[in-house]
């Protein structure tokens, strides 16, 4: 049987010599070759570049870690210096606080007491005192006092005048003393010194002062 293709040449099915299987193998080999090229590019190009960048970053990290350690060390030193400074300021504040107190105390003893007598402090001891309820830690201001006047019979009046002068003074009212000056009074020993013609009264008093917690203001 003879088959005759009556279609015009342009519509006739052309025969081909290409093998689809071979084309598939060629495509597969081309893909493998491209993959090989890509792997080679990554291995010989990108990996060395990534390792170089990693080394640079690691070096940078080591340098910054070292700098950070130095900064932390400096911060610790600064903190220690601040603590020393605060402690020093606290000690200076206390000394200034007590300097004001002693100055006020000296001015008080040098003042004129009503009634024509004088008060001297023969011995003074300042030390940490007991903690009082509602007042916190205190300082003990313990002294041995001597009153000198003209009339032994007026020693009682002198004593009351002394306590009143102490209680209304800057020394007592502004320097943190607690209670009243006569709180520790337990008795006195008035005598007459014939040589100087004066009446003398000796007594021991202990005042309680609130512990200073802050640096005082100038002139306080």
C-alpha positions as CSV (number, residue, x, y, z in Angstrom):
1,X,0.0,0.0,0.0
2,X,1.4,3.3,-1.0
3,X,0.8,6.4,1.2
4,X,0.8,9.7,-0.5
5,X,1.0,12.9,1.5
6,X,-1.1,15.4,-0.3
7,X,-0.4,18.3,2.1
8,X,1.5,21.2,0.9
9,X,5.2,21.1,1.8
10,X,4.9,23.8,4.4
11,X,2.3,21.7,6.3
12,X,3.9,18.4,6.0
13,X,5.4,16.8,9.2
14,X,9.1,17.0,8.9
15,X,11.2,14.0,9.9
16,X,14.0,14.7,12.5
17,X,17.2,12.9,13.4
18,X,17.2,14.1,17.0
19,X,17.0,11.5,19.8
20,X,14.9,12.7,22.8
21,X,16.9,10.4,25.2
22,X,20.1,11.9,23.9
23,X,18.8,15.4,24.4
24,X,17.9,14.5,27.9
25,X,21.4,13.2,28.6
26,X,22.9,16.3,27.2
27,X,20.7,18.5,29.3
28,X,21.5,16.5,32.4
29,X,25.3,16.7,31.7
30,X,24.9,20.5,31.1
31,X,23.1,20.8,34.4
32,X,25.8,18.8,36.1
33,X,28.5,20.9,34.5
34,X,26.8,24.1,35.6
35,X,26.4,22.7,39.1
36,X,30.1,21.8,39.1
37,X,30.9,25.3,38.0
38,X,28.7,26.8,40.7
39,X,30.3,24.5,43.4
40,X,33.8,25.5,42.1
41,X,32.8,29.2,42.3
42,X,31.6,28.8,45.8
43,X,34.6,26.7,46.9
44,X,37.4,28.7,45.3
45,X,35.8,32.1,45.3
46,X,33.1,32.6,47.9
47,X,34.5,30.4,50.7
48,X,37.9,32.0,50.8
49,X,36.3,35.4,50.8
50,X,33.9,34.4,53.6
51,X,36.9,33.0,55.6
52,X,38.8,36.2,55.1
53,X,35.8,38.2,56.3
54,X,35.3,35.9,59.3
55,X,39.0,36.3,60.2
56,X,38.6,40.1,59.9
57,X,35.5,40.1,62.0
58,X,37.1,37.8,64.6
59,X,40.1,40.1,64.8
60,X,37.8,43.1,65.2
61,X,35.8,41.2,67.9
62,X,39.0,40.4,69.8
63,X,40.1,44.0,69.7
64,X,36.7,45.3,70.8
65,X,36.5,42.6,73.5
66,X,39.9,43.8,74.8
67,X,38.7,47.4,74.7
68,X,35.4,46.5,76.5
69,X,37.5,44.7,79.2
70,X,39.6,47.8,79.7
71,X,36.4,50.0,79.8
72,X,34.9,47.7,82.5
73,X,38.1,47.9,84.4
74,X,38.1,51.7,84.2
75,X,34.4,51.7,85.3
76,X,35.3,49.6,88.3
77,X,38.1,52.0,89.2
78,X,35.8,55.0,88.7
79,X,33.2,53.3,91.0
80,X,35.8,52.6,93.6
81,X,37.1,56.3,93.4
82,X,33.5,57.5,93.7
83,X,33.0,55.4,96.8
84,X,36.2,56.8,98.3
85,X,35.1,60.3,97.4
86,X,31.7,59.8,99.0
87,X,33.4,58.4,102.2
88,X,35.9,61.3,102.3
89,X,33.1,63.8,101.8
90,X,31.2,62.1,104.6
91,X,34.2,62.3,106.9
92,X,34.9,65.9,106.0
93,X,31.2,66.7,106.5
94,X,31.3,65.2,110.0
95,X,34.5,67.1,110.8
96,X,32.9,70.3,109.6
97,X,29.7,69.4,111.5
98,X,31.7,69.0,114.7
99,X,33.8,72.1,114.0
100,X,30.6,74.2,113.9
101,X,29.4,72.6,117.1
102,X,32.7,73.2,119.0
103,X,32.7,76.8,117.7
104,X,29.2,77.3,118.9
105,X,30.1,75.7,122.2
106,X,33.1,78.0,122.7
107,X,31.0,81.0,121.9
108,X,28.4,79.9,124.4
109,X,31.0,79.5,127.2
110,X,32.4,82.9,126.4
111,X,29.1,84.6,126.5
112,X,27.7,86.6,129.4
113,X,25.5,84.5,131.7
114,X,22.6,86.4,133.4
115,X,23.4,86.9,137.1
116,X,27.1,87.7,136.8
117,X,28.8,84.3,136.7
118,X,31.0,82.4,134.3
119,X,31.0,78.8,133.1
120,X,34.2,76.8,132.2
121,X,34.5,73.4,130.7
122,X,37.4,71.6,132.4
123,X,37.1,68.3,130.5
124,X,35.2,67.3,127.4
125,X,34.7,63.8,125.9
126,X,32.8,63.1,122.7
127,X,32.0,59.5,121.7
128,X,29.3,57.4,120.1
129,X,26.3,57.1,122.4
130,X,23.4,54.8,122.8
131,X,20.6,54.6,120.3
132,X,17.5,56.4,121.5
133,X,14.0,55.4,120.5
134,X,12.8,57.7,117.8
135,X,16.1,59.4,117.6
136,X,18.4,56.7,116.1
137,X,22.2,56.7,116.8
138,X,23.5,59.5,119.0
139,X,26.8,61.0,120.2
140,X,27.6,61.5,123.8
141,X,28.9,65.1,124.6
142,X,30.2,64.6,128.2
143,X,31.9,67.4,130.1
144,X,33.0,68.5,133.5
145,X,31.9,72.1,134.2
146,X,32.8,74.7,136.7
147,X,30.7,77.6,137.5
148,X,32.3,80.7,139.1
149,X,30.3,83.4,140.7
150,X,30.3,86.0,143.5
151,X,27.7,84.6,145.9
152,X,27.5,81.0,147.0
153,X,23.9,81.5,148.1
154,X,23.0,82.2,144.5
155,X,24.4,79.0,143.1
156,X,21.0,77.6,142.6
157,X,20.0,80.6,140.5
158,X,23.3,80.4,138.6
159,X,22.5,76.8,137.8
160,X,19.0,77.5,136.5
161,X,20.4,80.4,134.5
162,X,23.1,78.2,133.0
163,X,20.6,75.5,131.9
164,X,18.3,78.1,130.5
165,X,21.1,79.8,128.5
166,X,22.3,76.4,127.2
167,X,18.8,75.3,126.1
168,X,18.1,78.5,124.2
169,X,21.6,78.8,122.6
170,X,22.5,78.2,118.9
171,X,24.8,75.4,120.3
172,X,21.8,73.5,121.6
173,X,18.9,74.4,119.2
174,X,20.7,74.2,115.9
175,X,23.4,71.5,116.4
176,X,21.1,68.5,116.9
177,X,21.1,68.1,120.7
178,X,18.2,66.0,122.2
179,X,16.1,66.7,125.3
180,X,17.2,69.3,127.8
181,X,20.6,70.3,129.1
182,X,19.6,69.4,132.7
183,X,18.5,65.8,131.8
184,X,21.7,64.4,133.1
185,X,22.1,66.6,136.1
186,X,22.4,64.6,139.4
187,X,23.9,67.1,141.7
188,X,26.6,69.7,142.2
189,X,29.3,70.6,144.8
190,X,29.4,74.4,145.5
191,X,32.4,75.7,147.4
192,X,34.0,79.0,148.2
193,X,37.6,79.7,147.1
194,X,38.9,82.1,149.7
195,X,42.0,82.9,147.7
196,X,40.1,84.4,144.8
197,X,37.0,85.3,146.8
198,X,34.7,83.5,144.5
199,X,32.0,80.8,144.8
200,X,32.7,77.7,142.7
201,X,30.4,75.0,141.7
202,X,31.5,71.8,139.9
203,X,29.2,69.4,138.1
204,X,29.3,66.8,135.4
205,X,26.8,66.8,132.5
206,X,26.3,64.6,129.5
207,X,24.4,65.8,126.5
208,X,23.0,63.6,123.8
209,X,23.3,64.7,120.2
210,X,21.7,63.1,117.1
211,X,24.3,61.5,114.8
212,X,24.9,63.8,111.8
213,X,23.7,62.2,108.6
214,X,24.5,65.0,106.1
215,X,27.0,67.8,105.6
216,X,25.8,70.9,107.3
217,X,25.2,74.2,105.6
218,X,27.7,76.9,106.0
219,X,27.2,78.8,109.2
220,X,24.8,76.0,110.6
